[in-house]
Amino acid sequence: MPIDAAAHFPIERQYVAIERDDLLKKIAGLEKEVGQLRQALVSHAVIDQAIGMVITHGRLLPDQGWDVLRTVSQNTNTKVRLIAEQIVQWPYSGRLPQDIQQALEAALARA
């Protein structure tokens, strides 16, 4: 008859439970990190597209495009990612929110 080690050695069972809990926490943390990294990749791509549109629209250098995008974000108190999404959708929707459009025009004029 096999011996149930966990029943005879409660300390070992406690360590196994702790290790399992630690592993589950580690897995949950890694899953969260992977999700954040995926979102960052998408956000980075959208921001790069918006910079391209800004430098084309304003006939600017790439560094100036980033500066314009950041300035619009600061002046409208809106995250850069959200500004970028609006700018990328602008040619398709034909609309840009008025506060973003005004901030963009002002930032382009200063650049």
N, C-alpha and C positions, 0 to 999 in steps of 0.2 A: 504494500500500500504506500503510495507516495506521501511525502511529508509536506504539509502546507507551511512553507517557510514564513509567510506573512502572519499566520496565526501564532506561530511559536516565537517569532522575532518581531514584536510590534515596533521596535525602533527602526528596523529596516523598512517596514511598511510606511512609516512616517516619512523617511527620506525619499522613498519612491513617490509619495504623494506630493512632497515639496518640489522634487525635480520635475514632475509632470506639470504642476501649476506654473513653475518657472518657464518651462518650455511653451506652455500655452500662452503665457504673457508675452514671451519673446516672439512667438509666431504672430500674435495680434499686433504687436508693435511693428514687426516687419511688413505685415500686410498694409498697415496704415502708411508706413513710409513709402511703399511701392505706389500706393494710390496718390500720395502727394507728389512723387516724382513724375508719375504719368501726367498729372494735372500741370505740373511745371513745364513739361515738354510741350504740351498743347498751348499753354500760355505763351511760352517763348516763341513758338512758331507764329502765333497771331501777332505778337508784338513786332517780330521781324517783318511780317507782311505790312503792318501799319507803318513802320519806319520806311519801308520801300515806297509806300504810297505817298507819305509826307515828303520824302526827298524828291520824288518825281513831281508832285504837285507844286512844291515850292522851289524846285531846281536847287536843291541843297546837297551838301556832302553828307555821307552817312552819319558821321558824328553829330552834325547839326540836326538830322532827323530825330535822333534819340533825344537830344536836348529839347526840341520842340514838343515831342510827345510827353516828356517829363514835365515841361512847363505847363502844358494843357492840363495834365493830371493835377498838378499843384494848384493851378488857378481855378479849377472846377471842383477841387476836393473830391476827386474821383480816382479810383485805382487805375494805374497805367493799363492793366489788362482790360478793364472795361472800356477805357478810351480807345484802345487798340481794336477791340471788337466792333465798336461803333464806326470807326474809320474804315475798317475792312468791309463792313456791310454797306457803307455809304454808296458806292457805285450801283449796288443792286437794289437798294431801297429808294435811292434818290433823296434821302433825308439824312440829316445829321442834326442831333439835338442842338437847339439854338445856343445854349451856353457853351457847348463843345465847339461849335462852329465859330463863335465869337472869339473864344480863347485860342483856337487854332489860327484864325486870321491874324490875331494880335501877335502870337508867337512867331508866325511866319514873317510878319512885317519886321519884327525885331531881329530875326535871323538874317 
